[in-house]
Amino acid sequence: MLFVIDKPQFQRVIAIVRDDRRKEDQGPAGPFLRLEARDDYVKLDGLEVSAKIPATVYEPGVLFLKATRFRRLLPTFKGEKFLTIQVTGDALLMGYVRMPLESNEMLLYPKPTRRRQCIRALFWQNRLQYARLDFDN
């Protein structure tokens, strides 16, 4: 997955879509964000709200990641008008930052061709518990 996106617009859309508004939702057990890069747009899905924004997509894909962790990473790129985000099989690369997928609880689907994508994601809350996230494309 590889795309270039307008950073200020991306941050505004994340602020609208995110599900981690309450302080207790911003911990390790916080909600996931579904990020899909396809054709000429990036689509962001929270549990209740979704949005599409234009982007230059070089490699399509769908990434599930923690909303709070990703949102807090974006302001570190001060003065940048555009961001290049690449997700390989083992890490998310953004500027000089490399975030391993497994240790940051991210899941990549490199070929978003299925109509429905269902995943089982781990939430770390007291002990391990499983939650089923079901999103339509």
GIQUI-V752419 format. One record per backbone hydrogen bond with DSSP energy under -1.0 kcal/mol. CO is the residue of the C=O (numbers start at 1). NH is the residue of the N-H. E is the energy in kcal/mol with one decimal. If there is no record, write none. Layout:
<<CO:NH:E> <CO:NH:E>>
This chain:
<<1:87:-3.1> <2:58:-2.5> <2:59:-2.0> <3:85:-2.8> <4:56:-2.4> <5:83:-2.8> <6:10:-2.3> <7:11:-2.6> <8:12:-1.9> <9:13:-2.2> <10:14:-2.2> <11:15:-2.0> <12:16:-1.3> <13:17:-2.5> <14:18:-2.4> <22:25:-1.4> <23:26:-1.5> <27:30:-1.9> <31:67:-1.9> <33:65:-2.1> <34:45:-2.6> <35:63:-3.1> <36:43:-3.1> <37:61:-2.1> <38:41:-2.6> <40:55:-1.6> <41:38:-2.4> <42:53:-2.5> <43:36:-2.9> <44:51:-2.3> <45:34:-2.6> <49:46:-3.2> <51:44:-3.0> <53:42:-2.8> <56:4:-2.3> <59:2:-2.3> <61:37:-2.8> <62:109:-3.5> <63:35:-3.1> <64:107:-2.1> <65:33:-3.0> <66:70:-1.9> <67:71:-2.5> <68:72:-2.2> <70:74:-1.3> <73:76:-1.5> <74:77:-1.8> <76:78:-1.1> <77:80:-1.2> <81:7:-2.2> <83:5:-2.5> <85:3:-2.3> <86:93:-3.8> <90:101:-2.1> <91:88:-2.8> <92:99:-2.8> <93:86:-2.6> <94:97:-2.2> <97:94:-2.4> <99:92:-2.9> <101:106:-2.5> <102:105:-1.3> <107:64:-2.7> <109:62:-2.6> <111:113:-2.2> <115:137:-1.3> <117:135:-1.4> <119:133:-1.5> <121:131:-1.5> <123:125:-1.1> <123:129:-1.4> <125:127:-2.1> <127:125:-1.5> <129:123:-1.7> <131:121:-1.7> <133:119:-1.6> <135:117:-1.4>>
